[in-house]
Amino acid sequence: MPHDNTHKVIIIGGGFGGLYAAKNLKRAPVEVTLIDRRNFHLFQPLLYQVATGILCPGEIASPLRHILRRQKNTKVLLGEVVDIDPAKKTVILADGAVAYDTLIIATGMENYYYGNESWAKFAPGLKTIEDGARIRQKIFFAFEVAEREENPAARKAWLTFVIVGSGPTGVELSGMVSEIARKTLREDFRAIRPEESNIILVDLAERILPSYPPGLSKKAADSLTRLGVMIRNGVRVASIDEGGVTVEGPSGRERLDAKTVLWAAGVKASPLGGKLAERTGVRLDSIGRVVVNPDLSVPGHPDIFVIGDCAGVPGSDGKPLPGVAPVATQQGRFVARTIRARLGDKKTPQAFRYFDKGTLAVIGRNAAVADIGKLHFSGVPAWILWLFVHLMLLVEFENRVVVFIRWAFQYFTFNRGSRQLRAEGPVRLPLTTSSVKDDTINNRD
């Protein structure tokens, strides 16, 4: 057991940044405490596959205690951090407090609706396990309601899916919803033809995947078009309600009647960055990320580091580094190396430098784009590379095996093993459904 005078490192957040910081302090003369309000590490890059029924939540979530079970200088606490007291070097939990010598904040991002938080009720984003379950419920429930709907206009609304945001998450969701409609459910219904569903991708940007080279964006758009996705660029979302989306574009306002709207357009840093700003006076950027020193420490507080999605760190081009797993993992390793150097009286790294290994985005089956340095390619090679990279990034070996088997089975059968809908009381479809004429249909066995 560590002595009372052992250097105490508190890590808030068990995502990529926090987890890799903890793992890289394994042999350091420190006592590490990892605090998270969830007891698992979530592999967010594959969360959209939970939302579309390919994977189950447990296949991309690994218990933090199990991951760190052999790391004797590390313990995991389940708790919610509500405040920080830099003067007393204390982290305030909802039900207690923990003292630190060095603090690492890695609390990630959350969905952002640009001041229209009421939209969240109608258009769920994709950041948590609960988000994934909610989106899966909306997608598959829409087909069930459409099967019983006799009014053509209402049925069309149930078979229309609008995805807001054309970044990687929006593109992935669009491609997957198209595959569900055109392949997975093609022969499962009698009154509707799922393959005639309307999948619409909308964004204010001039092209999809705006952070990628224009050539790759064009190839991604061509792939989505072949999948039957309608791309609407250059339009702004004016409102979202239970009946659909109102957009504004060059031709004016337009109403898109859709019972399923999914949000992939905006994120902001977790609220803890705001608390840190109140306590330290540190500056936040436009989406709430903490503007840190080159060594990822908070100005005026060398004992506090901020890493991952909640840190505003400029890249080589001067723009903030993207909120992706490779950035967070490299920052976690960097901060761990800095702490070890300080404790060993060695020269500490002066500035974090992100090594960009490239970016990948998947569109659908056999379709992806890769931007790796000077190499830009798409199609099957990019898709295979995407599969390999994401499989290897899964934290636990067991998850890699299960996910590989799931992918192989789904590739050859188009089936999705996680299509179950939650039963929340008696099954009563929305009152707008004109086909419900006999209440006895809703009785349970």
C-alpha positions as CSV (number, residue, x, y, z in Angstrom):
1,M,0.0,0.0,0.0
2,P,1.3,3.5,-0.8
3,H,2.4,5.7,2.1
4,D,0.6,8.9,3.1
5,N,3.4,11.0,1.6
6,T,3.2,9.3,-1.8
7,H,2.5,11.8,-4.6
8,K,-1.3,11.6,-5.4
9,V,-2.4,11.9,-9.0
10,I,-6.2,12.3,-9.5
11,I,-7.6,11.7,-13.0
12,I,-11.1,12.8,-13.7
13,G,-12.6,10.9,-16.6
14,G,-12.1,7.3,-17.8
15,G,-12.1,8.1,-21.6
16,F,-9.1,7.7,-23.9
17,G,-7.1,10.5,-22.3
18,G,-7.7,9.6,-18.7
19,L,-7.3,5.9,-19.2
20,Y,-4.0,6.2,-21.1
21,A,-2.6,8.7,-18.6
22,A,-3.4,6.2,-15.8
23,K,-1.9,3.2,-17.7
24,N,1.3,5.2,-18.4
25,L,1.7,5.9,-14.7
26,K,1.8,2.2,-13.9
27,R,5.5,2.2,-12.8
28,A,5.7,5.8,-11.5
29,P,6.1,6.4,-7.7
30,V,2.6,7.8,-7.4
31,E,-0.8,6.9,-6.1
32,V,-3.3,7.2,-9.0
33,T,-7.0,7.6,-8.4
34,L,-9.2,7.5,-11.5
35,I,-12.7,9.0,-10.9
36,D,-15.6,8.6,-13.3
37,R,-19.4,8.7,-13.0
38,R,-19.5,5.5,-15.0
39,N,-17.6,2.4,-14.1
40,F,-16.6,1.6,-17.7
41,H,-14.5,2.9,-20.5
42,L,-16.6,3.5,-23.6
43,F,-15.1,3.1,-27.1
44,Q,-17.0,6.0,-28.6
45,P,-15.8,5.5,-32.3
46,L,-18.1,2.5,-32.5
47,L,-21.0,3.9,-30.6
48,Y,-22.9,4.5,-33.8
49,Q,-22.9,0.7,-34.4
50,V,-24.7,0.3,-31.1
51,A,-27.1,2.9,-32.2
52,T,-27.8,1.0,-35.5
53,G,-28.0,-2.5,-34.0
54,I,-24.8,-4.1,-35.1
55,L,-23.1,-4.2,-31.7
56,C,-24.4,-4.5,-28.1
57,P,-23.3,-1.9,-25.5
58,G,-21.1,-4.4,-23.6
59,E,-19.0,-5.1,-26.7
60,I,-17.6,-1.5,-26.8
61,A,-17.6,-0.9,-23.0
62,S,-15.0,-2.3,-20.7
63,P,-15.1,-2.1,-16.9
64,L,-12.4,0.4,-15.7
65,R,-11.6,-1.8,-12.7
66,H,-11.0,-4.8,-14.9
67,I,-8.7,-2.8,-17.3
68,L,-6.6,-1.5,-14.4
69,R,-6.8,-4.6,-12.1
70,R,-3.1,-5.4,-12.4
71,Q,-2.0,-1.8,-11.8
72,K,-1.4,-1.9,-8.1
73,N,-0.7,1.8,-7.7
74,T,-4.1,2.7,-9.2
75,K,-7.6,2.7,-7.8
76,V,-11.0,3.5,-9.4
77,L,-13.7,5.5,-7.8
78,L,-17.3,5.8,-9.0
79,G,-18.3,9.3,-8.4
80,E,-19.4,12.6,-9.9
81,V,-17.1,15.6,-9.7
82,V,-19.0,18.8,-9.1
83,D,-16.2,21.3,-8.3
84,I,-12.5,21.8,-7.9
85,D,-10.7,23.8,-5.1
86,P,-7.2,24.6,-6.5
87,A,-6.3,26.5,-3.3
88,K,-6.8,23.4,-1.1
89,K,-5.8,21.0,-4.0
90,T,-9.1,19.1,-3.6
91,V,-11.6,17.6,-6.0
92,I,-15.2,18.0,-4.7
93,L,-17.5,15.1,-5.4
94,A,-21.3,15.0,-5.0
95,D,-20.8,12.9,-1.9
96,G,-17.3,13.8,-0.6
97,A,-13.9,15.1,-1.5
98,V,-10.5,13.8,-2.6
99,A,-7.1,15.6,-2.2
100,Y,-4.5,15.7,-5.0
101,D,-0.9,16.7,-5.7
102,T,-1.4,16.6,-9.4
103,L,-4.8,16.8,-11.2
104,I,-5.6,15.6,-14.7
105,I,-9.0,16.6,-16.1
106,A,-10.2,14.5,-19.1
107,T,-13.9,14.8,-19.0
108,G,-14.6,14.9,-22.7
109,M,-17.5,16.5,-24.7
110,E,-21.2,16.5,-24.7
111,N,-23.9,17.2,-27.3
112,Y,-24.4,20.9,-28.1
113,Y,-27.5,22.4,-29.8
114,Y,-26.2,25.9,-30.2
115,G,-28.5,27.4,-27.6
116,N,-31.5,25.4,-28.7
117,E,-31.4,22.8,-26.0
118,S,-35.1,22.0,-26.4
119,W,-34.1,20.2,-29.6
120,A,-32.5,17.4,-27.6
121,K,-35.9,16.0,-26.8
122,F,-36.6,15.4,-30.5
123,A,-33.1,14.9,-32.0
124,P,-30.8,12.8,-29.8
125,G,-27.1,13.1,-30.2
126,L,-24.6,10.3,-29.9
127,K,-22.2,10.6,-27.0
128,T,-23.3,8.0,-24.3
129,I,-24.5,4.5,-24.1
130,E,-27.9,5.9,-23.3
131,D,-27.8,8.0,-26.5
132,G,-27.0,4.9,-28.5
133,A,-30.0,3.0,-27.0
134,R,-32.3,5.9,-27.6
135,I,-31.3,6.3,-31.3
136,R,-31.7,2.5,-31.9
137,Q,-35.2,2.7,-30.3
138,K,-36.2,5.6,-32.6
139,I,-34.9,4.0,-35.7
140,F,-36.5,0.5,-35.4
141,F,-39.7,1.9,-33.7
142,A,-40.3,4.1,-36.8
143,F,-40.6,1.0,-39.0
144,E,-42.9,-0.7,-36.6
145,V,-45.3,2.3,-36.5
146,A,-45.1,2.7,-40.3
147,E,-46.2,-0.9,-40.7
148,R,-49.5,-0.1,-39.0
149,E,-50.0,3.4,-40.4
150,E,-52.6,3.6,-43.1
151,N,-52.4,7.4,-43.8
152,P,-49.8,7.8,-46.7
153,A,-48.5,11.2,-45.5
154,A,-48.1,9.9,-41.9
155,R,-46.4,6.7,-43.1
156,K,-44.0,8.7,-45.2
157,A,-43.0,10.8,-42.2
158,W,-42.3,7.7,-40.2
159,L,-40.1,6.4,-43.0
160,T,-38.2,9.6,-43.3
161,F,-34.9,9.9,-41.4
162,V,-33.1,13.3,-41.1
163,I,-29.5,13.3,-39.9
164,V,-28.2,16.8,-38.9
165,G,-24.5,17.2,-39.4
166,S,-22.2,15.9,-42.1
167,G,-19.1,15.2,-40.2
168,P,-17.9,11.6,-39.6
169,T,-20.7,10.7,-37.2
170,G,-23.4,12.1,-39.5
171,V,-21.9,10.3,-42.5
172,E,-21.6,7.0,-40.6
173,L,-25.2,7.2,-39.2
174,S,-26.6,8.0,-42.7
175,G,-24.9,5.1,-44.3
176,M,-26.0,2.7,-41.6
177,V,-29.6,3.8,-41.6
178,S,-29.7,3.3,-45.3
179,E,-28.3,-0.2,-45.0
180,I,-30.9,-1.0,-42.3
181,A,-33.7,0.1,-44.6
182,R,-32.4,-1.3,-47.9
183,K,-30.8,-4.6,-46.7
184,T,-31.5,-5.6,-43.1
185,L,-35.3,-5.0,-43.0
186,R,-36.0,-5.4,-46.7
187,E,-38.1,-8.6,-46.4
188,D,-39.3,-8.2,-42.8
189,F,-42.5,-6.2,-43.3
190,R,-45.7,-6.7,-45.3
191,A,-47.4,-3.4,-45.4
192,I,-44.4,-1.2,-46.1
193,R,-41.3,-1.3,-48.2
194,P,-38.4,-0.2,-45.9
195,E,-36.1,0.2,-48.9
196,E,-38.2,3.2,-50.0
197,S,-37.4,5.1,-46.9
198,N,-36.0,8.6,-47.2
199,I,-32.7,9.3,-45.6
200,I,-31.7,13.0,-45.6
201,L,-28.3,14.4,-44.5
202,V,-28.4,18.1,-43.8
203,D,-25.6,20.6,-42.9
204,L,-24.7,24.2,-43.3
205,A,-21.3,23.3,-44.6
206,E,-20.7,23.4,-48.4
207,R,-19.7,19.8,-48.5
208,I,-19.8,16.7,-46.3
209,L,-16.7,15.8,-44.2
210,P,-15.5,19.4,-44.4
211,S,-12.3,18.6,-42.5
212,Y,-11.2,16.2,-45.2
213,P,-9.7,17.1,-48.6
214,P,-12.3,18.1,-51.2
215,G,-11.6,15.0,-53.3
216,L,-12.4,12.6,-50.5
217,S,-15.5,14.6,-49.6
218,K,-16.7,14.1,-53.2
219,K,-16.0,10.4,-53.1
220,A,-17.8,10.1,-49.7
221,A,-20.8,12.0,-51.2
222,D,-20.9,9.7,-54.2
223,S,-20.9,6.6,-52.0
224,L,-23.8,8.0,-49.9
225,T,-25.7,8.9,-53.0
226,R,-25.4,5.3,-54.2
227,L,-26.8,4.2,-50.9
228,G,-29.8,6.3,-51.5
229,V,-29.0,9.1,-49.1
230,M,-30.1,12.6,-50.1
231,I,-27.5,15.2,-49.2
232,R,-28.6,18.7,-48.5
233,N,-25.6,21.0,-47.9
234,G,-25.7,24.7,-47.4
235,V,-28.9,24.6,-45.4
236,R,-29.3,25.7,-41.8
237,V,-31.6,24.1,-39.3
238,A,-34.2,26.6,-38.1
239,S,-36.2,24.4,-35.8
240,I,-36.8,20.8,-34.7
241,D,-40.0,19.4,-33.2
242,E,-41.7,16.1,-32.9
243,G,-42.9,16.3,-36.5
244,G,-39.7,17.0,-38.2
245,V,-37.2,19.8,-39.2
246,T,-37.5,23.2,-40.7
247,V,-34.4,24.2,-42.7
248,E,-33.4,27.5,-44.4
249,G,-31.4,27.6,-47.5
250,P,-30.8,29.6,-50.7
251,S,-34.4,28.8,-51.8
252,G,-35.9,29.9,-48.5
253,R,-37.5,27.9,-45.7
254,E,-38.5,24.3,-46.1
255,R,-40.3,21.8,-43.9
256,L,-39.0,18.2,-43.8
257,D,-41.7,16.0,-42.2
258,A,-39.8,13.3,-40.3
259,K,-40.5,11.4,-37.2
260,T,-36.8,10.4,-36.7
261,V,-34.3,13.2,-36.4
262,L,-30.7,12.4,-35.3
263,W,-28.2,15.1,-34.2
264,A,-24.6,14.9,-35.2
265,A,-23.9,18.6,-35.7
266,G,-22.3,20.0,-32.6
267,V,-20.5,19.2,-29.4
268,K,-19.2,21.3,-26.5
269,A,-16.8,20.6,-23.6
270,S,-18.1,19.2,-20.4
271,P,-19.3,21.7,-17.7
272,L,-16.3,20.9,-15.5
273,G,-14.2,23.2,-17.7
274,G,-16.5,26.1,-16.7
275,K,-16.0,25.3,-13.0
276,L,-12.2,25.3,-13.6
277,A,-12.5,28.6,-15.3
278,E,-14.4,30.1,-12.3
279,R,-11.8,28.8,-9.8
280,T,-8.6,29.6,-11.8
281,G,-9.6,32.4,-14.2
282,V,-8.4,30.2,-17.2
283,R,-9.8,31.2,-20.6
284,L,-12.3,29.0,-22.4
285,D,-12.7,28.9,-26.2
286,S,-16.0,29.2,-28.1
287,I,-17.2,25.6,-27.2
288,G,-16.0,25.6,-23.6
289,R,-12.6,24.0,-24.0
290,V,-9.9,25.0,-21.6
291,V,-7.1,27.0,-23.2
292,V,-4.0,25.4,-21.8
293,N,-0.3,26.0,-21.8
294,P,1.9,24.2,-24.4
295,D,2.6,21.5,-21.9
296,L,-1.2,21.0,-21.3
297,S,-1.1,22.5,-17.9
298,V,-3.5,25.3,-16.7
299,P,-1.9,28.8,-16.8
300,G,-0.8,29.6,-13.2
301,H,-1.5,26.1,-12.0
302,P,1.3,23.7,-13.1
303,D,-0.2,21.0,-11.0
304,I,-3.4,20.9,-13.1
305,F,-3.5,19.4,-16.6
306,V,-6.4,19.3,-19.0
307,I,-6.3,16.8,-21.9
308,G,-8.6,15.2,-24.5
309,D,-11.7,16.8,-25.9
310,C,-12.0,19.4,-23.1
311,A,-8.6,20.9,-23.9
312,G,-8.2,23.7,-26.4
313,V,-4.8,22.9,-28.0
314,P,-3.7,24.3,-31.3
315,G,-2.2,22.0,-33.9
316,S,0.5,22.7,-36.4
317,D,-1.9,24.7,-38.6
318,G,-3.0,26.9,-35.7
319,K,-6.5,25.3,-35.5
320,P,-7.6,23.4,-32.4
321,L,-6.8,19.7,-32.5
322,P,-9.9,17.6,-33.3
323,G,-11.7,15.7,-30.5
324,V,-10.6,12.3,-31.6
325,A,-9.2,9.3,-29.8
326,P,-5.6,9.5,-31.1
327,V,-5.2,13.1,-29.8
328,A,-6.5,12.1,-26.3
329,T,-4.3,9.0,-26.0
330,Q,-1.2,10.9,-27.0
331,Q,-2.0,13.7,-24.6
332,G,-2.5,11.1,-21.8
333,R,0.9,9.6,-22.5
334,F,2.5,13.0,-22.6
335,V,1.1,14.2,-19.3
336,A,2.2,10.9,-17.6
337,R,5.7,11.3,-19.0
338,T,5.7,14.9,-17.7
339,I,4.7,13.8,-14.2
340,R,7.3,11.0,-14.1
341,A,10.0,13.5,-15.2
342,R,9.0,16.0,-12.5
343,L,9.2,13.4,-9.8
344,G,12.5,12.1,-11.1
345,D,14.1,15.6,-11.3
346,K,14.5,15.1,-15.0
347,K,14.0,17.7,-17.8
348,T,10.3,17.9,-18.4
349,P,8.8,18.1,-22.0
350,Q,8.2,21.7,-22.9
351,A,5.3,21.3,-25.3
352,F,2.9,18.7,-26.6
353,R,3.2,17.8,-30.2
354,Y,0.5,15.8,-31.9
355,F,1.7,13.2,-34.3
356,D,-1.1,12.9,-36.9
357,K,-1.3,9.4,-38.2
358,G,-4.2,10.3,-40.4
359,T,-8.0,10.1,-40.3
360,L,-10.5,7.6,-41.5
361,A,-14.3,7.8,-42.0
362,V,-16.5,4.9,-43.0
363,I,-19.5,5.5,-45.2
364,G,-20.9,1.9,-45.5
365,R,-20.1,-1.6,-46.6
366,N,-16.9,-1.6,-48.6
367,A,-16.8,2.2,-48.5
368,A,-14.6,4.5,-46.5
369,V,-12.2,7.4,-47.0
370,A,-8.6,7.7,-45.7
371,D,-6.6,10.9,-45.3
372,I,-3.1,9.8,-44.2
373,G,-0.4,12.5,-44.8
374,K,-0.1,12.8,-48.6
375,L,-2.0,9.6,-49.2
376,H,-5.7,10.1,-49.9
377,F,-7.7,7.0,-50.9
378,S,-11.1,5.5,-50.6
379,G,-13.2,2.4,-51.3
380,V,-12.4,-1.1,-50.1
381,P,-8.7,-0.5,-49.1
382,A,-9.8,2.4,-46.9
383,W,-12.6,0.4,-45.5
384,I,-10.4,-2.6,-44.6
385,L,-7.9,-0.2,-43.0
386,W,-10.7,1.4,-41.0
387,L,-11.8,-2.1,-39.7
388,F,-8.3,-3.0,-38.7
389,V,-7.5,0.2,-36.9
390,H,-10.8,0.3,-34.9
391,L,-10.5,-3.3,-34.0
392,M,-7.0,-2.8,-32.6
393,L,-8.0,0.3,-30.7
394,L,-10.5,-1.6,-28.6
395,V,-9.0,-1.8,-25.1
396,E,-9.6,-5.5,-24.3
397,F,-8.8,-8.5,-26.3
398,E,-12.1,-10.2,-25.6
399,N,-13.9,-7.2,-27.1
400,R,-11.8,-7.4,-30.3
401,V,-12.8,-11.1,-30.7
402,V,-16.5,-10.5,-30.2
403,V,-16.6,-7.4,-32.4
404,F,-14.7,-9.2,-35.2
405,I,-17.2,-12.1,-35.1
406,R,-20.2,-9.7,-35.1
407,W,-18.7,-7.8,-38.1
408,A,-18.1,-11.0,-40.0
409,F,-21.6,-12.3,-39.4
410,Q,-23.2,-9.0,-40.3
411,Y,-21.2,-8.7,-43.4
412,F,-22.4,-11.9,-44.9
413,T,-26.0,-11.8,-43.6
414,F,-26.9,-8.1,-43.3
415,N,-28.6,-9.1,-40.0
416,R,-28.2,-7.0,-36.8
417,G,-28.2,-8.8,-33.6
418,S,-29.4,-5.9,-31.4
419,R,-32.8,-4.8,-32.8
420,Q,-34.9,-5.3,-29.7
421,L,-37.2,-2.5,-28.6
422,R,-37.6,-1.5,-25.0
423,A,-41.1,-2.4,-23.6
424,E,-42.2,0.6,-21.6
425,G,-45.7,-0.4,-20.5
426,P,-48.5,-1.6,-22.9
427,V,-47.6,-1.3,-26.6
428,R,-49.6,1.7,-27.8
429,L,-48.4,3.4,-30.9
430,P,-48.7,7.2,-31.3
431,L,-52.3,8.7,-31.4
432,T,-51.6,10.0,-34.9
433,T,-51.6,6.5,-36.2
434,S,-54.8,6.1,-38.1
435,S,-54.7,2.4,-38.3
436,V,-55.3,1.7,-34.6
437,K,-59.0,1.0,-34.6
438,D,-59.2,-1.7,-31.9
439,D,-57.7,-1.3,-28.5
440,T,-57.5,-5.0,-28.0
441,I,-54.4,-5.0,-30.2
442,N,-52.6,-3.3,-27.4
443,N,-53.3,-5.9,-24.7
444,R,-50.5,-8.0,-23.4
445,D,-50.6,-11.8,-23.4
